[in-house]
């Protein structure tokens, strides 16, 4: 289980940022300086004493203040590297995220999560992680670094240009950007038993899950084992009210829950005996393989996604991982995929029925497909007069793509075409706007916004109490009598 998380706030501006963070990390507690901060969960009078108490209790700390204040406050109690909890400094206005302590306890994972929520770039300075795409000091759940005292020299050797060979099964290492060489002097050994590290070794011990065999048996590999189960679920857009009952039942029954940390926390509270495996949002295939490894050992595993797992989410990665595997134990796993309420459907329901006729759903992110394909699909869907829902519409790294998508829409749609903008639907910061295509601009949209663009027949009208209703009629062409 992840340790409790404390957000320490010194100002009113910091409180606004803290509220955004808490909305994305359920169960987090906001501590506000008495007399300066209003609306915090708990008030305190002395910042230094408060942050030191949380640090000594092993709590993750998000300090909404200058990094220097945080460092000076913790300096008197800092000991040897290895046992500290994650400590991150965040600018009051959310413009900077700086991981300070906790390299072996997932501080960079937390920093990336916060940066994603605040739409900034985290100030990751860990040389090995930047170079190799993984933190050898902080292996994923299921693995334990047996000789951390040798890791500093090992990583320094890699950074100096030495190569490494990997012995044992660890997909997360194979997917990293390590300089591999079968004849390398350095070795990473992945084992299920206790071994004495040799010079030049870095040893990870794979923790055996219950029902996992520790020796080979000359019989059917599944003859005496419980059949494992892997369920891929969609949590809906955010509110527990949008989560379907079947998903809730699977979460309650699971031995292990895997997913992007924001979504795992969104899934709710868990029993002490349930194991949570939380990873970065970009580690989809690694996460899928890990899920099959757990399920193949007889465990009941749930993989979580937001929205619907089959809409730009984990279901495709899980099925692809199974397709690519020749391991019979993976194919024997009982696999089920449960639907969820996708963001487009949640936004559509709040605005009326803009997807009431034929429609399509497109992601504007070119991380996994080329932009020329995205442009072609927008153009063809617009020519076909489909209503469209756009996911991942814009980010700071690709600010030009949404304006180009709008330009294509305007080639095929009238200026008064209704546009629905749904941001954080089902979450505390929920916002819904209905505008026209002529009014649509990139400054109105961020990564957490879903855009619904109407067809030529989509209509809008004023609703009592403010706002507008939007709908696309079921008929097309001539209205039936």
Backbone torsions as a table, in degrees:
resi	resn	phi	psi	omega
1	UNK	NA	141.4	175.7
2	UNK	-72.9	139.6	-179.1
3	UNK	-67.2	160.8	178.6
4	UNK	-57.9	152.1	-179.5
5	UNK	-116.7	127.4	178.5
6	UNK	-111.6	129.1	173.3
7	UNK	-103.6	118.8	-178.9
8	UNK	-103.0	125.0	-172.1
9	UNK	-122.5	137.5	-179.7
10	UNK	-113.0	-10.7	-174.4
11	UNK	-145.8	165.6	178.4
12	UNK	-64.5	-38.6	177.4
13	UNK	-62.8	-40.9	177.2
14	UNK	-64.1	-31.6	179.3
15	UNK	-64.6	-38.6	178.1
16	UNK	-63.3	-41.6	178.2
17	UNK	-68.1	-40.4	179.1
18	UNK	-60.2	-37.7	179.6
19	UNK	-65.3	-37.5	176.4
20	UNK	-64.1	-41.3	-179.6
21	UNK	-66.3	-44.9	-178.4
22	UNK	-61.9	-35.2	179.1
23	UNK	-61.4	-27.7	-179.4
24	UNK	-97.5	-10.2	179.4
25	UNK	-128.9	81.9	-178.4
26	UNK	-57.3	145.3	178.9
27	UNK	89.5	-5.3	178.1
28	UNK	-74.8	145.5	179.2
29	UNK	-110.6	131.8	178.1
30	UNK	-97.2	124.6	176.9
31	UNK	-108.9	120.0	-176.5
32	UNK	-113.9	143.2	179.3
33	UNK	-67.6	124.2	-177.2
34	UNK	-59.2	134.2	178.9
35	UNK	88.6	-17.7	179.9
36	UNK	-115.4	-32.3	-173.4
37	UNK	-117.2	127.8	179.9
38	UNK	-116.1	141.4	178.2
39	UNK	94.9	3.4	178.3
40	UNK	-72.7	160.8	177.2
41	UNK	-70.2	-38.4	-177.6
42	UNK	-138.2	140.7	176.3
43	UNK	-100.9	150.8	175.7
44	UNK	-138.7	163.0	-177.0
45	UNK	-112.5	-20.8	-176.8
46	UNK	-132.0	113.1	-175.8
47	UNK	-62.7	-47.0	-176.8
48	UNK	-59.3	-47.8	-179.7
49	UNK	-64.3	-38.8	-177.3
50	UNK	-67.7	-46.4	-177.5
51	UNK	-69.1	-35.1	177.9
52	UNK	-66.9	-36.3	179.2
53	UNK	-65.0	-44.3	179.1
54	UNK	-65.2	-40.1	-180.0
55	UNK	-62.5	-45.8	-179.0
56	UNK	-68.9	-23.5	176.6
57	UNK	-86.5	0.6	177.2
58	UNK	79.2	18.1	-179.1
59	UNK	-82.2	142.2	170.4
60	UNK	-65.9	140.7	-175.1
61	UNK	-124.9	128.6	171.5
62	UNK	-116.6	107.6	-175.2
63	UNK	-99.2	114.6	179.0
64	UNK	-85.7	73.5	-177.2
65	UNK	-169.4	-178.4	-179.9
66	UNK	-64.7	144.9	178.1
67	UNK	-60.0	-35.8	-178.4
68	UNK	-62.0	-41.1	178.2
69	UNK	-61.6	-43.4	-179.1
70	UNK	-63.7	-45.6	-178.4
71	UNK	-63.7	-47.0	-179.1
72	UNK	-63.9	-33.6	-179.7
73	UNK	-70.7	-33.8	-177.5
74	UNK	-91.8	-16.8	-174.4
75	UNK	-51.4	-41.4	-176.5
76	UNK	-64.1	-19.3	-175.1
77	UNK	-115.3	6.1	-179.5
78	UNK	-72.7	132.8	179.3
79	UNK	-117.0	-144.3	-178.8
80	UNK	-72.5	145.5	176.3
81	UNK	-63.7	140.3	174.9
82	UNK	132.5	-32.9	-176.6
83	UNK	-111.1	2.9	-174.1
84	UNK	-79.7	148.2	173.1
85	UNK	-76.0	168.5	179.2
86	UNK	-70.6	132.0	177.1
87	UNK	-129.3	124.0	-178.9
88	UNK	-126.7	133.0	172.2
89	UNK	-96.9	132.4	179.7
90	UNK	-125.3	133.2	177.4
91	UNK	-60.9	146.5	-178.6
92	UNK	-48.9	-42.2	-176.2
93	UNK	-89.3	6.3	178.0
94	UNK	77.7	12.5	-175.3
95	UNK	-83.8	-9.6	-179.1
96	UNK	-145.8	140.8	176.8
97	UNK	-128.8	118.3	-173.7
98	UNK	-125.7	107.3	174.7
99	UNK	-70.0	131.2	-175.3
100	UNK	-111.0	-48.2	-175.6
101	UNK	-138.1	155.5	174.6
102	UNK	100.9	38.4	179.0
103	UNK	-60.8	-28.5	179.6
104	UNK	-94.7	0.9	-179.7
105	UNK	-123.5	25.4	170.5
106	UNK	84.1	27.0	-178.4
107	UNK	-64.2	-35.8	-179.1
108	UNK	-71.5	-32.0	174.7
109	UNK	-63.8	-45.7	177.8
110	UNK	-62.5	-43.1	-179.2
111	UNK	-62.1	-41.3	179.3
112	UNK	-67.3	-36.9	177.3
113	UNK	-62.1	-46.9	179.6
114	UNK	-63.4	-43.1	-179.0
115	UNK	-63.1	-37.7	177.5
116	UNK	-64.5	-42.2	179.4
117	UNK	-65.3	-37.5	-176.2
118	UNK	-93.3	-1.8	177.7
119	UNK	59.3	47.3	175.0
120	UNK	-130.9	174.5	177.1
121	UNK	-98.8	125.0	-179.4
122	UNK	-70.3	147.5	-178.9
123	UNK	-86.9	66.7	179.3
124	UNK	-74.9	125.0	-178.0
125	UNK	-120.3	3.9	-178.9
126	UNK	-71.1	110.3	-172.2
127	UNK	-57.6	-48.1	-177.6
128	UNK	-62.2	-41.9	-179.2
129	UNK	-68.3	-39.8	178.2
130	UNK	-64.1	-38.8	-176.0
131	UNK	-77.3	-42.5	-170.1
132	UNK	-108.1	-6.0	176.4
133	UNK	74.9	14.5	176.6
134	UNK	-155.2	154.4	177.6
135	UNK	-104.3	105.9	-178.5
136	UNK	-65.7	-22.5	178.1
137	UNK	-77.8	-15.0	-175.6
138	UNK	-132.3	73.7	-178.1
139	UNK	-67.1	159.5	179.0
140	UNK	-68.5	167.7	179.5
141	UNK	-54.9	139.2	-179.0
142	UNK	101.6	-9.2	179.8
143	UNK	-129.7	145.9	178.9
144	UNK	-131.0	129.5	175.9
145	UNK	-76.2	117.2	-172.5
146	UNK	-85.6	-23.3	-178.5
147	UNK	-130.5	64.0	-178.8
148	UNK	-59.9	-23.5	179.9
149	UNK	-66.4	-20.5	179.5
150	UNK	-95.5	-8.0	-170.6
151	UNK	-67.8	-38.0	-177.6
152	UNK	-59.7	-47.5	178.9
153	UNK	-66.0	-39.7	-179.2
154	UNK	-60.6	-48.5	-178.9
155	UNK	-66.8	-38.5	177.6
156	UNK	-60.7	-39.0	178.1
157	UNK	-64.5	-40.5	177.8
158	UNK	-63.8	-43.8	179.9
159	UNK	-65.2	-26.8	179.8
160	UNK	-80.8	-5.9	174.6
161	UNK	117.2	-1.7	178.2
162	UNK	-73.6	155.4	178.6
163	UNK	-103.1	172.3	-174.9
164	UNK	-142.7	148.8	171.9
165	UNK	-114.6	147.9	-178.2
166	UNK	-112.7	128.0	175.8
167	UNK	-120.4	121.4	-178.8
168	UNK	115.9	170.7	-173.6
169	UNK	-97.3	110.7	176.6
170	UNK	-154.4	89.4	-176.4
171	UNK	-56.4	-32.7	-178.0
172	UNK	-64.6	-28.9	176.5
173	UNK	-77.6	-37.8	179.7
174	UNK	-65.5	-30.7	-177.2
175	UNK	-86.7	-9.4	176.9
176	UNK	-74.4	176.0	-177.9
177	UNK	-102.8	46.8	-179.8
178	UNK	-77.4	147.1	178.8
179	UNK	-78.5	91.0	-172.4
180	UNK	-84.5	143.3	177.2
181	UNK	-159.7	120.5	-176.8
182	UNK	-61.3	-19.5	-179.8
183	UNK	-106.5	17.6	-174.2
184	UNK	-67.5	152.1	176.4
185	UNK	-72.1	-40.2	179.1
186	UNK	-80.8	146.9	-178.8
187	UNK	-138.1	137.6	167.4
188	UNK	-106.3	120.3	-178.0
189	UNK	-108.6	124.7	176.1
190	UNK	-110.4	120.5	-172.1
191	UNK	-139.6	162.5	175.1
192	UNK	-105.7	3.7	-178.6
193	UNK	-127.9	164.7	177.9
194	UNK	-73.2	129.3	176.7
195	UNK	-134.0	158.4	175.8
196	UNK	-93.5	116.3	-177.7
197	UNK	-61.9	136.5	173.9
198	UNK	-90.2	166.9	178.8
199	UNK	-60.1	132.8	-179.1
200	UNK	86.7	3.0	179.9
201	UNK	-97.3	147.4	163.7
202	UNK	-124.1	122.8	-170.3
203	UNK	-112.7	126.1	172.5
204	UNK	-112.8	126.4	176.8
205	UNK	-97.8	125.5	178.7
206	UNK	-82.0	120.4	-179.4
207	UNK	-75.0	126.2	179.6
208	UNK	-75.0	132.5	174.9
209	UNK	-86.8	161.9	-177.4
210	UNK	-62.4	145.9	-176.6
211	UNK	76.7	-4.3	-179.3
212	UNK	-81.1	128.2	-177.1
213	UNK	-70.4	143.1	178.4
214	UNK	-102.4	-0.7	177.4
215	UNK	-152.0	160.1	-178.4
216	UNK	-77.0	142.0	178.5
217	UNK	-123.5	131.4	-176.6
218	UNK	-80.7	67.1	179.2
219	UNK	-158.4	-177.6	177.1
220	UNK	-58.3	131.9	-174.0
221	UNK	-62.7	-18.6	-178.8
222	UNK	-111.2	9.6	-171.4
223	UNK	-62.6	-37.2	-174.3
224	UNK	-118.6	16.8	-177.7
225	UNK	-112.3	149.4	172.4
226	UNK	-65.2	135.8	178.6
227	UNK	-73.0	126.0	-178.9
228	UNK	-76.1	162.8	-176.9
229	UNK	-136.8	132.3	176.3
230	UNK	-125.4	121.0	-179.4
231	UNK	-119.5	124.5	177.0
232	UNK	-98.4	123.6	-172.1
233	UNK	-124.7	155.1	171.6
234	UNK	-109.7	129.0	-176.8
235	UNK	-84.4	-6.8	-171.7
236	UNK	85.6	-173.8	-175.1
237	UNK	-74.6	-15.9	177.9
238	UNK	159.3	-47.5	-177.8
239	UNK	-73.7	137.3	176.9
240	UNK	-57.7	-24.1	179.8
241	UNK	-65.3	-24.4	-179.8
242	UNK	-90.4	-0.5	-179.5
243	UNK	-85.0	128.6	-176.5
244	UNK	-72.5	149.0	-176.1
245	UNK	-56.8	-36.9	-178.8
246	UNK	-62.7	-35.7	177.7
247	UNK	-67.2	-43.3	178.9
248	UNK	-59.2	-40.6	-179.9
249	UNK	-65.1	-42.0	179.8
250	UNK	-65.3	-40.0	177.9
251	UNK	-62.9	-38.8	179.7
252	UNK	-67.9	-32.0	-174.6
253	UNK	-92.3	-10.4	-170.9
254	UNK	-68.8	146.7	167.7
255	UNK	-82.6	-40.1	-176.2
256	UNK	-131.6	142.2	175.8
257	UNK	-125.7	125.2	-178.1
258	UNK	-117.9	151.7	174.2
259	UNK	158.4	174.6	171.8
260	UNK	-58.7	136.3	-170.4
261	UNK	-54.1	-41.5	-179.9
262	UNK	-58.1	-40.8	-176.7
263	UNK	-76.6	-35.5	176.7
264	UNK	-61.4	-44.3	179.1
265	UNK	-66.6	-32.2	178.8
266	UNK	-68.7	-21.9	-176.4
267	UNK	-70.5	-16.0	175.8
268	UNK	116.1	-166.7	-179.8
269	UNK	-82.1	156.8	-176.6
270	UNK	-132.7	159.5	176.3
271	UNK	-71.7	155.0	178.2
272	UNK	-60.4	-28.3	-177.5
273	UNK	-86.9	-5.1	177.4
274	UNK	-82.5	138.2	-178.5
275	UNK	-100.9	129.0	179.1
276	UNK	-104.0	131.0	179.9
277	UNK	-120.1	99.6	-173.6
278	UNK	-110.1	130.6	-174.7
279	UNK	-133.9	173.5	176.7
280	UNK	-66.4	150.4	-175.5
281	UNK	-66.7	-13.8	-177.5
282	UNK	-94.8	5.7	-173.2
283	UNK	-105.9	46.9	-171.0
284	UNK	-65.6	-49.2	-176.5
285	UNK	-68.4	-38.7	176.3
286	UNK	-61.2	-42.6	179.7
287	UNK	-63.8	-40.7	-179.8
288	UNK	-64.4	-43.0	179.5
289	UNK	-65.3	-39.8	178.7
290	UNK	-61.8	-39.6	178.9
291	UNK	-61.3	-42.1	178.8
292	UNK	-68.0	-36.5	177.3
293	UNK	-60.5	-43.2	179.1
294	UNK	-67.1	-46.0	-177.9
295	UNK	-66.8	-36.2	178.8
296	UNK	-65.0	-20.3	177.6
297	UNK	-88.1	8.0	175.2
298	UNK	97.3	8.7	-176.7
299	UNK	-92.3	158.2	175.4
300	UNK	-95.1	113.9	-169.5
301	UNK	-120.0	137.7	174.2
302	UNK	-120.6	128.7	174.2
303	UNK	-103.7	123.2	-175.2
304	UNK	-103.6	144.5	170.3
305	UNK	-133.7	158.5	169.3
306	UNK	-80.8	167.3	178.2
307	UNK	58.3	-133.3	175.4
308	UNK	-103.0	133.5	-175.2
309	UNK	-66.6	-16.8	-179.6
310	UNK	-94.3	0.3	-179.3
311	UNK	-110.1	97.5	-178.9
312	UNK	52.2	43.6	-174.5
313	UNK	-143.6	-157.0	-163.5
314	UNK	-78.9	-17.2	-176.5
315	UNK	-60.4	-42.7	-179.3
316	UNK	-64.1	-41.0	179.8
317	UNK	-64.8	-39.2	-179.7
318	UNK	-65.4	-47.4	-179.7
319	UNK	-66.5	-37.7	177.6
320	UNK	-63.7	-41.0	178.8
321	UNK	-62.1	-39.5	178.4
322	UNK	-66.8	-41.9	179.9
323	UNK	-61.4	-35.7	-177.0
324	UNK	-81.4	-8.9	-174.7
325	UNK	-97.4	140.2	173.2
326	UNK	-103.5	9.0	-178.0
327	UNK	-77.4	115.1	-178.5
328	UNK	-61.8	-28.6	179.6
329	UNK	-67.9	-30.5	176.1
330	UNK	-69.0	-43.3	-177.9
331	UNK	-71.1	-16.8	176.8
332	UNK	-84.9	-10.3	179.1
333	UNK	-65.0	138.6	174.7
334	UNK	-77.6	107.0	-175.8
335	UNK	-104.6	130.8	177.4
336	UNK	-139.5	143.4	178.3
337	UNK	-121.1	121.8	-178.2
338	UNK	-106.6	135.1	-175.8
339	UNK	-75.4	164.4	175.0
340	UNK	-142.0	171.2	179.5
341	UNK	-81.5	113.9	-179.5
342	UNK	-74.7	156.8	-175.9
343	UNK	-59.2	-39.0	-179.5
344	UNK	-62.4	-40.0	-179.4
345	UNK	-69.7	-37.2	178.5
346	UNK	-65.6	-45.0	178.6
347	UNK	-65.7	-39.6	-180.0
348	UNK	-62.6	-42.2	-177.6
349	UNK	-64.7	-35.1	179.7
350	UNK	-71.4	-27.0	-177.3
351	UNK	-96.3	-12.1	-179.0
352	UNK	132.4	-109.3	179.9
353	UNK	-150.3	57.9	-179.6
354	UNK	-66.7	-18.6	178.3
355	UNK	-104.0	31.9	-175.0
356	UNK	-73.4	-12.3	176.9
357	UNK	-125.1	-164.3	-178.6
358	UNK	-58.0	139.2	-179.3
359	UNK	-151.4	169.3	173.9
360	UNK	-136.8	161.3	-179.5
361	UNK	-122.1	127.5	-177.0
362	UNK	-130.2	142.6	170.6
363	UNK	-99.8	133.0	178.9
364	UNK	-89.5	3.8	177.4
365	UNK	-79.4	131.7	177.7
366	UNK	-101.4	22.6	177.7
367	UNK	-64.6	-34.6	-174.0
368	UNK	-120.3	2.6	175.1
369	UNK	-152.6	149.5	-176.0
370	UNK	-69.8	149.9	-176.2
371	UNK	-65.0	-32.3	-179.0
372	UNK	-64.2	-29.4	175.4
373	UNK	-69.4	-40.2	179.1
374	UNK	-62.1	-46.0	178.8
375	UNK	-59.0	-44.5	-178.9
376	UNK	-61.5	-41.5	-178.3
377	UNK	-69.0	-39.6	176.6
378	UNK	-60.7	-46.0	-178.5
379	UNK	-62.6	-45.7	-178.6
380	UNK	-66.9	-39.7	178.0
381	UNK	-66.0	-38.1	178.4
382	UNK	-66.4	-42.3	177.2
383	UNK	-62.1	-35.1	179.7
384	UNK	-77.3	-3.0	178.4
385	UNK	61.3	42.0	174.6
386	UNK	-91.0	143.0	164.1
387	UNK	-66.3	150.5	-175.2
388	UNK	-134.6	141.9	171.8
389	UNK	-114.8	127.6	-179.0
390	UNK	-107.6	122.5	173.3
391	UNK	-100.2	161.3	177.6
392	UNK	46.5	55.0	-168.3
393	UNK	-72.8	-27.5	-174.1
394	UNK	-162.0	153.4	172.0
395	UNK	-151.8	169.6	-179.7
396	UNK	-66.2	-23.0	-179.0
397	UNK	-85.0	-14.4	179.3
398	UNK	-142.5	66.3	-176.0
399	UNK	-74.8	-16.1	-173.6
400	UNK	-87.9	-14.0	-171.0
401	UNK	-72.7	-42.2	178.9
402	UNK	-63.2	-44.9	175.3
403	UNK	-55.4	-37.6	177.8
404	UNK	-67.3	-40.0	178.0
405	UNK	-62.7	-41.0	178.3
406	UNK	-63.1	-40.7	178.8
407	UNK	-59.4	-43.0	179.1
408	UNK	-65.3	-42.8	178.8
409	UNK	-58.6	-41.6	-176.8
410	UNK	-68.9	-17.1	175.2
411	UNK	-73.3	-19.9	-173.4
412	UNK	-124.3	-6.6	-176.1
413	UNK	-126.8	150.8	175.1
414	UNK	-70.2	157.5	-177.6
415	UNK	-63.7	-27.1	-177.5
416	UNK	-90.6	12.3	177.4
417	UNK	-58.9	128.1	-179.3
418	UNK	-65.5	138.2	176.3
419	UNK	-125.1	129.6	176.7
420	UNK	-106.4	127.9	176.0
421	UNK	-113.6	113.0	179.3
422	UNK	-114.0	118.1	-177.9
423	UNK	-117.4	128.0	177.9
424	UNK	52.5	41.1	-179.3
425	UNK	-62.7	131.6	-178.5
426	UNK	85.8	3.7	179.7
427	UNK	-120.3	167.5	-175.3
428	UNK	-56.5	-31.9	-177.2
429	UNK	-92.8	22.3	-175.8
430	UNK	-52.6	136.2	176.0
431	UNK	-147.1	136.8	-179.9
432	UNK	-131.6	131.6	177.5
433	UNK	-133.2	144.7	173.0
434	UNK	-118.4	120.0	179.8
435	UNK	-131.4	-171.9	175.9
436	UNK	-109.0	165.0	178.8
437	UNK	-60.3	-34.3	178.7
438	UNK	-63.7	-29.8	-177.4
439	UNK	-88.5	-13.1	-173.8
440	UNK	-71.1	126.5	176.2
441	UNK	-142.0	158.0	-175.9
442	UNK	-63.0	-25.3	-178.9
443	UNK	-68.4	-13.2	-179.6
444	UNK	-91.3	0.6	-167.7
445	UNK	-132.1	145.2	169.8
446	UNK	-136.4	-173.6	-173.4
447	UNK	-65.3	-21.7	-177.8
448	UNK	-95.3	14.2	-179.9
449	UNK	-105.1	135.5	169.6
450	UNK	-105.0	135.5	-178.3
451	UNK	-109.1	130.6	173.3
452	UNK	-115.5	118.5	178.1
453	UNK	-105.9	128.1	-175.6
454	UNK	-74.1	168.4	172.6
455	UNK	-87.3	-173.3	179.9
456	UNK	-67.5	-19.2	-178.5
457	UNK	-101.0	-3.2	-179.4
458	UNK	-66.2	136.1	-176.3
459	UNK	-125.0	157.7	173.5
460	UNK	-139.5	153.8	177.1
461	UNK	-154.6	159.8	-176.1
462	UNK	-66.5	141.4	174.8
463	UNK	-108.4	150.5	179.2
464	UNK	-62.3	130.4	179.6
465	UNK	94.7	0.4	178.2
466	UNK	107.5	156.5	-178.2
467	UNK	84.7	-171.4	-177.8
468	UNK	-138.2	149.2	167.8
469	UNK	-91.6	145.0	177.8
470	UNK	-130.2	137.3	175.9
471	UNK	-152.1	152.7	170.2
472	UNK	-114.3	116.9	-174.4
473	UNK	-63.1	154.4	-179.7
474	UNK	-69.0	-26.7	-179.7
475	UNK	-85.5	162.6	177.5
476	UNK	-138.3	141.2	-178.4
477	UNK	85.9	-113.3	-179.9
478	UNK	-89.8	130.3	-179.3
479	UNK	-66.1	130.3	-179.0
480	UNK	-67.6	149.3	178.4
481	UNK	-73.7	NA	NA
